[in-house]
Each structure stands twice: as C-alpha cells, then as structure tokens.
Amino acid sequence: MKKNIHQVLIVAILILGTSFISHAGSFFKVGESAPNFSLTGLDGQTLSLDQFKGKVVVLGLFHICEPCLIQSTNLQRVHETIKDKPVAVIGVNSSGDSMADVREFLQGFPVKVTYPYLLDPEKKTDKLYGGGKFIPNVYVIDQHGLIRWQRVGNFFTDGTLAGHEAILQEVEKLLESPSTPSTM
C-alpha cells in the first residue's frame, strides 16, 4: 500500500512539474510586446524599457544566485562586444534585494559589470515577466519593443545557460535585418 502511494505521489509530482515547466516556457511568445517598466539603477538613474525603443535590448532578470552570476557575466561579455552598436544591455535584480546586497553580490563577479543594473524592490519585473523560480531570464527585444528571443529559466535543454555567443547571434540577426512592427 505504501509503495502504491509513493508511486502515485511521484507520478503526480512529475505531471505537475512538467506542466509547470511547460507553462514557464510560454510566458511570452516571440513577437509579443515586452512589458515596460521603470526602475532605478545602482547609479541612482531611473531607466524605463521604453526609452530604449530604436535599439536592440538584451534584458537580463536576476536574483542573487550562482546561475545569475554566470548569466550576468555572460551579459557583460555581450555588452563589451556590442558597446559601439545600437544595443542596450540591461540587468535587473528582480527579487527585491537591497542595494547593499546587490552591490555585494556584484563585487563577487569575475568581471566588473558596466551595463546598467537596476533594482526592483517591489518585484514588478518578476510579476511582469513571470520570473520568480525561473531565474535567470534573458530576453532579446527588437527595435520596436517586441520580444524576439528568450530564455525563461534560461537553461537550454542540455542544462547549460545561454552563453554570450548565443545571445550575440540573436542580437546580430536584429542588427542585420531590423524587424518592422508588422512582422509579429
């Protein structure tokens, strides 16, 4: 009897987990508008996503965690590679961590983060972009504010994070052939 209960529980967990994970991958579809937000960065400047229309935007949503450190470092590589192009790289601490905690976290990085890193004390972006347990997230947003590529939870099927090469490839596609709002 105990064995049957355990089997039923395992099957239920697998079904719920699969459903939850498949839902996480469908928060947004390529071609949907990226939700706007306005947040303050570690430098005290307030930025909104809408102010970057006309540029390709690489948006990373992070918490304070090891995968987020790795992914934030990948975004720094992207930022360094495309800094002279019409591209904005933006990082957001979407978990509501304090400025002091985020600064301490960033100091532990193997590279210095030079792209804008925003604080989200009210966790707006986690709600807007469906973050939470699926962190880190990376979105590539086109010049018209449409999501063109995403990694929700940010892991490829082989369990690796989206490397800077994969992100750069998506950015380059948009720079070479800018989309129009009607290509959704």
N, C-alpha and C positions, 0 to 999 in steps of 0.2 A: 504494500500500500504506500509506504514512504517513497519507494522508488518511483511509483507512478506519479505521485505529487511532485517530486523533483523533476521528472521528465516534463510534466505539464508546465511547471514554472519556467523551466529552461526554454521550452518552445514559445511560451508567452513572451518572455524577455527578448528572444530572438525576433519575433514578429514585431513587437513594439519598437525595438531598436532599429530594425530595418525600415519600418515606417517613419520613424523619427529622422533617421539619416536621409532617407529619400526626400522627406519634406524639407530638410535643411538645404539640399541642393536646389530647391525650387523657390527660394525666397524671391529671387528675381530671375527674369529671363533676359537673355541678350536682346537688346533693343528697347528695354524699358528705361524710363527716366530714372536717373539717380536722385533719390530724395535729397533736398537741400538741407543744410544745417549751418549754423553759425556758432563758432566756438573760439575760445581764447587759447593762444599758444603759450608755451613756456616762456616766450619772449615778451608776453603781455599784449601782443597784437591779436585783434579779433579778425578771423577769416571766415568767409562763407564759401560753400562749394560753388554757388552760382557766380561768384566773382571770377572764376577760372574758365567760364564759357569762352570758347575760341581756342582753348588749349586742350591737349590730351591730359587727363588727370589719372595718376596712379594713386589710389586711395587704399591705405592700409589701416585696418581696425585691430587694435592690440589690447591685451591685458598685460599684467606683469607675470610672464611665464617664459619658460625656456623656448618653446616654439616661436613665441612672439619676438624674442631676442634674435633668433635666427632669421625670421622673416623681416624684421626691421632692418637688420644688417643687409639683407638682400635688397631692400628698397634703397638703402644708402648707395649700393653699387649701381642701381638703376639711376638714381639721382646724379651721381658723378658722371655717368656715361652720357646722359642726355641734357645736362645742365645748360647747354647753349641752344637748345631746341625749344619750340613752343609746347613744353610739357611741364606740368606741376606734379611733384610728388608730395603727398600729404600723409602724415601719420596721425592717428587719433588713439589716445588712451581711452577706450570706450567703456571702461569698467568703473569709472568714478573714483579712481585712486587719487590721492592727494598730490599736489605739485611736488612736495618733498619726496614722496615715494617714487614718483615717476622720474624725477631728476636722479635719484639714487640708482634706479633701475638702468637708466640710460648710461650712467657712468660705468656700469659693468660691461658695456658693449665692447667688442674687439675693435670697433671703428667709431669715430665721432659722428653722430647723427647731425647733419647740417640741413636737412629738409625741415619744413615746419612740422612741429609735433604738438598737437592740440590736446587740451584736456577736456574731458566730458564728465563733469561732476554729477550731472543728472542722468547719465547713461542714455541720452537721446539717440545717439547713433546705434547703440545696441538694439534699441527698440525699432528704429527706422530700417536698419539693415539686417535685423534678425541675428545678431551676434550671440552674445551670451556664451553658451557652451561650444559654439562653433567658431573658435578663435585660434589663430589669426585668420582674418579675411583680407583678400586683396581684390580690388575692382579696378579695371581699366575702363575709363569713361571717355567717350569721344568729345569732340569739339562742340557738340550740341547738347551735352549733358546726358547722353544715352549710355547705358552700361553695354560695353562691347565684349567684355571678358571678365570672368570672376572665378575666384577660388574661395567658396564658403567653407570654413573649416580648414581651408587652404591646403588640404592634402590631396595629392594625386592618388590614383588607385594603388600605386606601389608603396604608399605610405610616406612619400617624401614631400617636402614643402615646395611651393612654386619657386624655383630658382630665378635669379635675376635674368638669366638668358631667356627663359620662357616669357617673362613679363616684358622684356625689351622687344622680343619678337612681336608681341601684340601691339606695343606702342609704335614700332616701326611701320606695321601694316597701316595704322591710322594716319601716320605722318605721310606715308607714300600715297595713300588713296583716301583722303578725308571723306567721311560719310556725309550724307545730307540728312536732314530731319525726316525725310520721307522714306528712308531705307530701313524702317523698322520691320 
